[in-house]
Amino acid sequence: MKNIFAGILLALMTCASTFAQQASLTINVTTQPDNQPLPGANVMLVELDKGTITDFDGVARYNDLPYGEYTVNVTYVGFQAKEMKVGFFGESQITATLKPAENELDAVVLQSTRSTRTIRNTPTRVEFIGQEELKEKTAMNSTNIAMVLRESTGIQMQQTSLSSGNMNIRIQGLDGRYTQLLKDGFPLYGGFSGGLSIMQIPPLDLAQFEIIKGSSSTLYGGGAIAGLVNMVSKRPQEEPELDIMLAQTHALGSTVNTFYSEKYGKTGLTLYASGNYQKQYDPEDDGFSNLPKTYTASFNPKFFYYPSEKTTVWVGLNGTYDNRLGGDMNYIENGFSGEHQYFEENISKRVSSQAVYETSWGKNKKLQVKNSIGFFDRRLSTPSDGLIGQQWNTFSEVNYSFASAKADWIMGANLYTSAFDEQQNVLDRDQENVTLGAFSNANFDLAQKLVLETGLRTDYSPQWGFFPLPRLSLLYKIAPGLSSRIGGGLGYKIPDMFTEEAENINYAGILPLDENSLKAERSYGGNLDLNYSTWLSGDLKLSVNQLFYLTAIRKGLLLNAIGEETFEFVNADGDILSKGSETNVKFSYKDFRWFLNYAFIDTRLQYLPGNPLKPLTARHNAGSVIMYESPRWRLGFETYYTGKQKLSNGNDTHDYFLLGLLAMHNFKWGSAYVNFENMTDRRQSRFSPLVLPPHDNPEFPDIYAPTDGFILSAGIIIKPFGNALD
């Protein structure tokens, strides 16, 4: 017995000794001379061949390391590498400060700015969502990007149809048609093809999100009055990557996503495929679906060729099929029967291609040529009406960029065409648009603490005229950890009939656009923001961003009723004015992060008597997110508040809170997670009905709150080639 006891005691002492020899290391990576954190930097422990990247706060962490002395190698594109010998025997923390390299053209961190500068040195204000945060949002919603966008301050996801579940993005209170969606710098889903677009973009193959709020038309053309969202895809690396994601919700939604990438010498490949099935779902049992019966499949291969170190050629093809059937639950399951007649069916098909050639020479010159062709087919059917049409979009661009010691330039030209062909409708609502644009954009280092960005774009449309679009931004680095940006510009939007108001009535009875009487919408806007970050103690960091903005739209496109069932588009006699502020605060302490945000949005329709607020736009929004992140665990608790809104009839809505909880555990083979979305089951039906009688021909009130309520989801992400603990 004594021998057994002695053996157990010896084993415990051995385990304790082994545990005591485990060390942890925290590396803070900052830039010189402004001492700003550098997210996305590569940190390698050379002797252990163990690497990681810094988070948004510029922090990288290693746990469970054996005692000893190691070589820490820190690299980041556009900065000089730094190597340090570090000995640590417990909890250690070091700081690595990187010096910027001399105008290396490869230092492209943000595609959306068309600049070779890092996010901290760009006068245009850009919100960045990196791969680690995208991993969390993908777990919350693996089928589309709505969750990623909804949780950004000042962005609202506005549901436009109960039956189809369609959503539009609203930035700072402005309709979704004023936001330009890009993927890898290509315009995505404009006009007719914008329908259901948010619901058909899955997030697993994305490396980062870049969001610019305010007028940004100089950068990519018309349509970015409220802002732009650029989704950057993953590119093949030397090491193969394979992610297989399986997700299931208690509302009977099933998703399979797969992503593979690898570089083979002078060639490379990325391959994304996904499938989703959602059973019709009626949580309040009122006989109408809150989630439609849905079948969706996507396939996106990309092929890369590297003829030299300075030249890349890639081509991609994307295909999506989506079938949504919502409405009367009895009709969805059994077809027409008595009063069970209402349905809304959307069948859509997307096919698009992308081709890019880019080459550089010297240290600071680059040429890029790109082209995309897109085809969209949508068949919208209801018992009384429908819309069947097809749209072709093309986009071609050539741009040239170069840099000097104190400035970097980009200039180019592009051609955008769009052709919509409606079928089986006597109203003849076909549309064709051609836009030719030329642009130039430059950044100037006026002083060590002062950077100026200026640009000019001129677009020409034969149907709508010329659009000169200047823009100006200034970055002032007031002190280490404190900076300010101020900027503004002009924008425009060519009229088309695919607006939120038209979608709400399923395009029934809408007359063709009258090009002789309508004018293009024009805008002007500006913003001012302050950034401050500091270490409150050795491990506690505070970051604050305060934004103020104003955007005005003249000649806004309105849908007016001219009869009981007939509508026409006209220009507003007054402005649409959106102004407000956004506040973002973040605390970081070791493995914990706490985000606080508040948005004040005051959007008014000045063309109406009394200068009323825009319907379905909450003036007050706030949120809190608490995150714990370690190599093995990712835990998150979210709280969001949405204030009262005005309905179309002028009545006030209820305000409400949403709570969410995510738990993810990493293994060597991948990750497993569970997500509790809308834990308190806030649903609009708890405040007011979602469907009004009669049952066979129902009316649908404005949607201002979640309709699906609490959703429990769980899934796994399998990584055969990688270690999720790294």
Residue pairs with C-beta under 8 A, 6 or more apart in sequence:
21 66
21 67
22 63
22 64
22 65
22 66
23 65
23 66
23 67
23 88
23 89
23 90
23 91
23 92
24 61
24 62
24 63
24 64
24 65
24 90
24 91
24 92
25 61
25 62
25 65
25 72
25 86
25 88
25 92
25 93
25 94
26 59
26 60
26 61
26 62
26 91
26 92
26 93
26 94
26 590
27 43
27 54
27 59
27 60
27 61
27 72
27 74
27 93
27 94
27 95
27 96
28 37
28 58
28 59
28 93
28 94
28 95
28 96
29 37
29 38
29 41
29 43
29 54
29 58
29 59
29 60
29 74
29 76
29 95
29 96
29 97
29 98
30 36
30 37
30 38
30 58
30 95
30 96
30 97
30 98
31 37
31 38
31 79
31 97
31 98
31 100
31 118
31 120
32 97
32 98
32 99
32 100
33 448
34 120
34 477
34 480
34 483
35 97
35 480
35 481
36 58
36 120
36 481
36 533
37 54
37 56
37 57
37 58
37 59
37 533
38 54
38 58
38 76
38 79
38 98
38 118
38 120
39 54
39 55
39 56
39 57
39 58
39 119
39 128
39 130
40 53
40 54
40 76
40 109
40 130
41 53
41 54
41 58
41 60
41 74
41 75
41 76
41 79
41 98
42 51
42 52
42 53
42 74
42 75
42 76
43 51
43 52
43 53
43 54
43 60
43 72
43 73
43 74
43 96
44 50
44 51
44 72
44 73
44 74
44 75
45 51
45 62
45 65
45 70
45 71
45 72
46 70
46 71
46 72
46 73
47 68
47 70
47 71
48 65
48 70
50 62
50 726
51 726
52 60
52 61
52 62
52 726
53 60
54 60
55 130
55 132
55 629
56 128
56 130
56 132
56 133
57 541
57 543
57 586
57 588
57 593
59 588
61 591
61 630
61 631
63 630
63 631
64 631
65 88
67 88
67 89
68 87
68 88
69 85
69 86
69 87
70 85
70 86
70 87
70 88
71 83
71 84
71 85
71 86
72 83
72 84
72 85
72 86
72 94
72 96
73 81
73 82
73 83
74 81
74 82
74 83
74 84
74 96
74 98
75 81
75 82
76 98
77 104
77 106
77 107
77 108
77 109
78 100
78 101
78 104
78 106
78 107
78 109
78 116
78 118
79 98
79 99
79 100
79 101
79 107
80 98
80 99
80 100
80 101
81 98
82 96
82 97
82 98
84 94
84 96
86 92
86 94
93 538
93 539
100 107
101 107
102 363
102 405
103 116
103 363
103 364
103 403
103 404
103 405
103 408
104 116
104 363
104 364
105 116
105 360
105 363
105 364
105 365
105 366
105 401
105 403
106 360
107 116
107 117
107 118
108 115
108 116
109 117
109 118
109 119
110 117
110 118
110 119
110 122
110 126
110 128
110 210
111 184
111 185
111 210
111 230
111 232
112 126
112 182
112 185
112 210
112 212
112 219
112 228
112 230
113 122
113 124
113 126
113 210
113 212
113 219
114 219
114 399
114 401
114 410
114 441
115 122
115 124
115 408
115 410
115 441
115 443
115 453
116 401
116 403
116 408
117 408
117 443
119 126
119 128
121 451
121 475
122 443
122 451
122 453
122 475
123 443
123 451
123 452
123 453
123 473
123 474
123 475
123 485
123 487
124 212
124 216
124 453
124 473
124 485
124 487
125 212
125 213
125 214
125 473
125 485
125 487
125 527
125 529
125 547
126 210
126 211
126 212
127 152
127 209
127 210
127 211
127 212
127 213
128 208
128 209
128 210
128 211
129 137
129 148
129 152
129 208
129 209
129 210
129 211
130 208
131 207
131 208
132 629
134 148
134 203
134 206
134 207
134 208
134 209
135 634
136 627
136 634
136 636
136 662
136 664
137 147
137 148
137 151
137 203
138 203
138 204
138 245
139 247
139 662
139 664
139 673
139 675
139 713
139 715
139 717
140 147
140 660
140 662
140 675
140 677
140 713
141 147
141 203
141 677
142 202
142 203
142 204
142 245
142 247
142 255
142 257
142 713
142 715
143 199
143 202
143 253
143 255
143 274
143 276
143 296
144 198
144 199
144 200
144 201
144 202
144 203
145 198
145 201
145 202
145 203
145 206
145 231
146 157
146 167
146 198
146 199
148 203
148 209
149 155
149 157
149 169
149 198
149 229
150 156
150 157
151 623
151 625
151 638
151 640
152 211
153 582
153 583
153 584
153 597
153 598
153 599
153 621
153 623
154 171
154 172
154 213
154 547
154 580
154 582
154 599
154 601
154 621
155 169
155 170
155 171
155 211
156 169
156 170
156 173
156 617
156 618
156 621
157 167
157 168
157 169
157 170
157 198
158 167
158 168
158 169
158 170
158 176
158 500
158 616
158 703
159 165
159 166
159 167
159 703
159 707
160 166
160 167
160 168
160 500
160 503
160 504
160 703
161 326
161 344
161 503
161 504
161 700
161 703
162 288
162 289
162 290
162 326
162 690
162 691
162 700
162 703
162 707
163 288
163 289
163 292
163 326
163 327
163 343
163 344
163 700
164 196
164 292
164 324
164 326
164 344
164 346
165 199
165 291
165 292
165 294
165 324
165 326
166 195
166 196
166 198
166 199
166 346
166 503
167 198
167 199
168 175
168 176
168 177
168 198
168 500
168 503
169 176
169 179
169 181
169 198
169 229
170 176
170 179
170 226
170 617
171 178
171 179
171 213
171 226
171 227
172 213
172 214
172 226
172 227
172 549
172 551
172 578
172 580
172 601
172 603
173 578
173 580
173 601
173 602
173 603
173 614
173 617
174 225
174 226
174 551
174 553
174 576
174 578
174 603
175 226
175 499
175 500
176 194
176 198
176 500
177 194
177 223
177 493
177 496
177 498
177 499
177 500
178 223
178 224
178 225
178 226
178 493
178 523
178 553
179 223
179 224
179 226
179 227
179 228
179 229
180 187
180 216
180 220
180 221
180 223
180 224
180 227
180 228
180 229
181 187
181 188
181 189
181 194
181 197
181 201
181 228
181 229
181 231
182 188
182 220
182 228
182 229
182 230
182 231
183 201
183 230
183 231
183 232
183 233
184 230
184 231
184 232
184 233
184 354
184 356
185 220
185 230
185 370
186 354
186 370
186 372
186 395
187 220
187 221
187 223
187 372
187 393
187 395
187 416
188 197
188 201
188 231
189 197
189 374
189 376
190 223
190 393
190 418
191 391
191 393
191 418
191 420
191 431
191 433
191 496
191 498
192 376
192 378
192 389
192 391
192 420
192 496
192 498
193 350
193 374
193 376
193 391
193 393
194 498
195 346
195 348
195 378
195 380
195 498
195 503
196 322
196 324
196 346
196 348
196 378
199 322
200 296
200 298
200 320
200 322
200 348
200 350
201 231
202 257
202 272
202 274
202 298
204 243
204 245
204 257
204 258
204 259
204 272
204 274
205 233
205 234
205 259
205 270
205 272
205 300
206 231
206 232
206 233
206 234
207 232
207 233
207 234
207 235
208 232
209 229
209 230
209 231
209 232
210 229
210 230
210 232
211 227
211 228
211 229
211 230
212 219
212 224
212 227
212 228
212 230
213 226
213 227
213 527
213 547
213 549
214 226
214 227
214 487
214 488
214 489
214 525
214 526
214 527
214 549
214 551
215 224
215 225
215 471
215 488
215 489
215 490
215 491
215 523
215 524
215 525
215 551
216 224
216 227
216 228
216 471
216 489
216 491
217 223
217 224
217 225
217 457
217 467
217 469
217 471
217 489
217 490
217 491
217 492
218 439
218 441
218 455
218 456
218 457
218 469
218 470
218 471
218 489
219 228
219 439
219 441
219 455
219 457
219 471
220 228
221 414
221 416
221 435
221 437
221 457
221 459
222 435
222 459
222 467
222 491
222 492
222 493
222 494
223 493
223 494
224 491
225 491
225 492
225 493
225 521
225 523
225 525
225 551
225 553
226 551
226 578
233 270
233 302
234 241
234 259
234 261
234 270
235 261
235 268
235 270
235 304
236 261
236 262
236 263
236 268
236 269
236 270
236 304
237 261
237 262
237 263
238 263
239 262
239 721
239 722
240 260
240 261
240 262
240 721
241 259
241 260
241 261
241 262
241 719
241 721
241 722
242 258
242 259
242 260
242 719
242 720
242 721
242 722
243 257
243 258
243 259
243 260
243 670
243 717
243 718
243 719
244 256
244 257
244 258
244 670
244 717
244 718
244 719
244 720
245 255
245 256
245 257
245 258
245 715
245 716
245 717
245 718
246 255
246 256
246 715
246 716
246 718
247 253
247 254
247 255
247 256
247 257
247 713
247 714
247 715
248 254
248 255
248 713
248 714
248 715
249 711
249 712
249 713
250 711
250 712
250 713
251 278
251 279
251 281
251 283
251 291
251 708
251 711
252 278
252 279
252 281
253 276
253 277
253 278
253 279
253 281
253 291
253 713
254 276
254 277
254 278
255 274
255 275
255 276
255 277
255 715
256 274
256 275
256 276
257 272
257 273
257 274
258 271
258 272
258 273
258 274
259 270
259 271
259 272
260 269
260 270
260 271
261 268
261 269
261 270
261 271
262 268
262 269
263 304
266 305
266 306
266 307
267 303
267 304
267 305
267 306
268 303
268 304
268 305
268 306
268 314
269 301
269 302
269 303
269 304
270 301
270 302
270 304
271 300
271 301
271 302
272 298
272 299
272 300
272 301
273 297
273 298
273 299
273 300
274 296
274 297
274 298
275 296
275 297
275 298
276 294
276 295
276 296
276 297
277 294
277 295
277 296
278 291
278 292
278 293
278 294
279 293
280 289
280 291
280 292
280 293
280 325
280 326
280 329
280 332
280 333
281 289
281 290
281 291
281 708
282 288
282 289
282 290
282 329
283 290
283 683
283 685
283 708
283 709
283 710
284 290
284 683
284 685
284 690
284 709
286 685
286 689
286 690
286 691
287 328
287 329
287 330
287 691
287 695
288 326
288 327
288 328
288 329
288 342
288 690
288 691
288 698
289 326
289 327
289 328
289 329
289 332
290 690
290 707
290 708
290 709
291 326
291 708
292 324
292 325
292 326
292 327
292 344
293 324
293 325
293 326
293 332
294 322
294 323
294 324
294 325
295 321
295 322
295 323
296 320
296 321
296 322
296 323
297 320
297 321
298 318
298 319
298 320
298 321
299 318
299 319
299 320
300 316
300 317
300 318
300 319
301 316
301 317
302 314
302 315
302 316
302 317
302 354
303 314
303 315
303 316
304 312
304 313
304 314
305 312
305 313
305 314
306 312
306 313
307 313
308 359
310 359
310 360
310 361
311 357
311 358
311 359
311 360
312 356
312 357
312 358
312 359
313 356
313 357
313 358
314 354
314 355
314 356
315 353
315 354
315 355
315 356
316 353
316 354
316 355
317 351
317 352
317 353
317 354
318 350
318 351
318 352
318 353
318 354
319 349
319 350
319 351
320 348
320 349
320 350
321 348
321 349
322 346
322 347
322 348
322 349
322 350
323 345
323 346
323 347
324 344
324 345
324 346
324 347
325 332
325 343
325 344
325 345
326 332
326 343
326 344
326 345
327 342
327 343
327 344
328 340
328 341
328 342
328 343
328 695
330 337
330 340
331 337
331 340
331 341
331 342
331 343
332 343
334 340
338 696
339 694
339 695
339 696
340 695
340 696
341 383
341 696
341 697
342 382
342 383
342 695
342 696
342 697
342 698
343 381
343 382
343 383
344 380
344 381
344 382
344 506
345 379
345 380
345 381
345 382
346 378
346 379
346 380
346 381
347 378
347 379
348 376
348 377
348 378
348 379
349 375
349 376
349 377
350 374
350 375
350 376
350 377
351 374
351 375
352 372
352 373
352 374
352 375
352 393
353 372
353 373
353 374
354 370
354 371
354 372
355 370
355 371
355 372
356 368
356 369
356 370
357 368
357 369
357 370
358 366
358 367
358 368
358 369
359 366
359 367
360 366
360 367
364 402
364 403
364 404
364 408
365 400
365 401
365 402
366 400
366 401
366 402
367 398
367 399
367 400
368 397
368 398
368 399
368 400
368 401
368 412
369 397
369 398
370 395
370 396
370 397
370 398
371 394
371 395
371 396
371 397
372 393
372 394
372 395
372 396
373 392
373 393
373 394
374 391
374 392
374 393
374 394
375 390
375 391
375 392
375 393
376 390
376 391
376 393
377 389
377 390
378 387
378 388
378 389
379 386
379 387
379 388
380 386
380 387
380 388
380 506
380 507
382 506
383 697
384 508
384 697
385 506
385 507
385 508
386 424
386 506
387 422
387 425
387 506
387 507
388 422
388 423
388 424
388 425
389 420
389 421
389 422
389 423
390 420
390 421
390 423
391 418
391 419
391 420
391 421
392 417
392 418
392 419
393 416
393 417
393 418
394 415
394 416
394 417
395 414
395 415
395 416
396 414
396 415
397 412
397 413
397 414
397 415
398 412
398 413
398 414
399 410
399 411
399 412
399 413
400 410
400 411
400 412
401 408
401 409
401 410
401 411
402 408
402 409
403 409
406 444
406 445
407 442
407 443
407 444
407 445
408 442
408 443
409 440
409 441
409 442
410 440
410 441
410 442
411 438
411 439
411 440
411 441
412 438
412 439
413 436
413 437
413 438
413 439
414 436
414 437
414 439
415 434
415 435
415 436
415 437
416 433
416 434
416 435
416 437
417 432
417 433
417 434
417 435
418 431
418 432
418 433
418 434
419 430
419 431
419 432
419 433
420 429
420 430
420 431
420 432
420 496
421 430
422 428
422 429
422 430
427 510
427 511
427 512
428 512
429 497
429 510
429 511
429 512
429 513
431 496
431 497
431 513
433 461
433 463
433 464
433 494
433 496
434 461
434 462
434 463
435 459
435 460
435 461
435 494
436 459
436 460
436 461
437 457
437 458
437 459
437 460
438 457
438 458
439 455
439 456
439 457
439 458
440 455
440 456
440 457
441 453
441 454
441 455
442 453
442 454
442 455
443 451
443 452
443 453
444 451
444 452
444 453
444 454
445 451
446 452
448 477
449 476
449 477
449 478
450 474
450 475
450 476
450 477
451 474
451 475
452 472
452 473
452 474
452 475
453 471
453 472
453 473
453 474
453 475
453 487
454 470
454 471
454 472
454 473
455 470
455 471
455 472
455 489
456 468
456 469
456 470
456 471
457 467
457 468
457 469
458 466
458 467
458 468
458 469
459 466
459 467
459 469
459 492
460 466
460 467
461 467
461 494
461 520
463 494
463 515
464 494
464 495
464 515
464 519
464 520
465 520
467 492
467 520
467 522
468 490
469 489
469 490
469 491
469 492
470 489
470 490
471 487
471 488
471 489
471 490
472 487
472 488
472 489
473 485
473 486
473 487
473 488
474 485
474 486
474 487
475 483
475 484
475 485
476 483
476 484
476 485
477 483
478 484
481 532
481 533
481 534
482 530
482 531
482 532
483 530
483 531
484 528
484 529
484 530
484 531
485 527
485 528
485 529
485 531
486 526
486 527
486 528
486 529
487 526
487 527
488 524
488 525
488 526
488 527
489 524
489 525
489 526
490 522
490 523
490 524
491 522
491 523
491 524
491 525
492 520
492 521
492 522
492 523
493 520
493 521
493 523
493 557
494 520
495 513
495 518
495 519
495 520
495 521
495 557
495 569
496 513
497 507
497 510
497 512
497 513
497 569
499 557
499 559
501 558
501 559
502 510
502 559
502 567
505 567
508 565
509 563
509 565
509 566
509 567
510 559
510 567
510 568
510 569
511 562
511 566
511 567
511 568
511 569
513 569
514 568
514 569
517 570
518 557
518 569
518 570
518 571
519 555
519 571
520 555
521 553
521 554
521 555
521 556
521 557
521 571
522 553
522 554
522 555
523 551
523 552
523 553
523 554
524 551
524 552
525 549
525 550
525 551
525 552
526 549
526 550
527 547
527 548
527 549
527 550
528 547
528 548
528 549
529 545
529 546
529 547
529 548
530 544
530 545
530 546
531 543
531 544
531 545
532 542
532 543
532 544
532 545
533 541
533 542
533 543
533 544
534 541
534 542
535 541
535 542
536 542
539 589
539 590
540 587
540 588
540 589
541 587
541 588
541 589
542 585
542 586
542 587
543 584
543 585
543 586
543 588
544 583
544 584
544 585
544 586
545 582
545 583
545 584
546 581
546 582
546 583
546 584
547 581
547 582
547 583
548 580
548 581
549 578
549 579
549 580
549 581
549 582
550 577
550 578
550 579
551 577
551 578
551 579
552 575
552 576
552 577
552 578
553 575
553 576
553 577
554 572
554 575
555 571
555 572
556 571
556 572
556 575
556 576
556 607
557 569
557 570
557 571
557 572
558 569
558 570
558 571
558 572
558 607
559 567
559 568
559 569
560 567
560 568
560 569
560 570
561 567
562 568
572 605
572 607
573 607
574 605
574 606
574 607
574 608
575 606
575 607
576 603
576 604
576 605
576 606
576 607
576 614
577 603
577 604
577 606
578 601
578 602
578 603
578 604
578 614
579 602
579 603
580 599
580 600
580 601
580 602
580 603
581 599
581 600
582 597
582 598
582 599
582 600
583 596
583 597
583 598
583 599
584 595
584 596
584 597
585 595
585 596
585 597
586 593
586 594
586 595
586 596
587 593
587 594
588 594
591 628
591 629
591 630
592 626
592 627
592 628
593 625
593 626
593 627
593 629
594 624
594 625
594 626
594 627
595 623
595 624
595 625
595 626
595 627
596 622
596 623
596 624
597 622
597 623
597 624
598 620
598 621
598 622
598 623
599 620
599 621
599 622
600 619
600 620
601 617
601 618
601 619
601 621
602 613
602 619
603 613
603 614
603 617
604 611
604 612
604 613
604 614
605 611
605 612
605 613
605 614
612 646
612 650
613 619
613 646
614 646
615 645
615 646
615 647
615 648
615 702
616 645
616 646
616 647
616 648
616 702
616 703
616 704
617 645
617 646
618 642
618 643
618 644
618 645
618 655
619 643
619 644
620 641
620 643
620 644
620 655
621 640
621 641
621 642
621 643
622 640
622 641
623 638
623 639
623 640
623 641
624 638
624 639
624 640
625 636
625 637
625 638
625 639
626 636
626 637
626 638
627 634
627 635
627 636
628 634
628 635
628 636
629 635
631 666
631 725
631 726
632 665
632 666
632 725
633 663
633 664
633 665
633 666
634 662
634 663
634 664
634 665
634 666
634 673
635 662
635 663
635 664
636 660
636 661
636 662
637 659
637 660
637 661
637 662
638 658
638 659
638 660
638 661
638 662
639 657
639 658
639 659
640 657
640 658
640 660
641 655
641 656
641 657
641 658
642 655
642 656
642 658
642 705
643 655
644 652
644 653
644 654
644 655
645 652
645 653
645 704
646 652
646 653
647 653
647 701
647 702
647 704
648 702
653 687
653 688
653 704
653 705
654 687
654 688
654 705
656 682
656 687
656 705
657 680
657 682
658 678
658 680
658 682
658 706
659 678
659 679
659 680
660 675
660 676
660 677
660 678
660 679
661 675
661 676
661 679
662 673
662 674
662 675
662 676
663 673
663 674
663 675
664 671
664 672
664 673
665 671
665 672
665 673
666 724
666 725
667 724
667 725
668 723
668 724
668 725
669 718
669 719
669 720
669 724
670 716
670 717
670 718
670 719
670 724
671 716
671 717
671 719
671 724
672 714
672 715
672 716
672 717
673 714
673 715
673 716
673 717
674 712
674 713
674 714
675 712
675 713
675 714
676 710
676 712
677 710
677 711
677 712
677 713
678 706
678 708
678 709
678 710
678 711
679 710
680 710
681 709
681 710
682 705
682 706
682 709
683 705
683 706
683 707
683 708
683 709
684 690
684 703
684 704
684 705
684 706
684 707
685 707
687 705
688 701
689 701
690 700
690 701
690 703
690 707
691 698
691 699
691 700
692 698
692 699
692 700
692 701
693 699
717 724
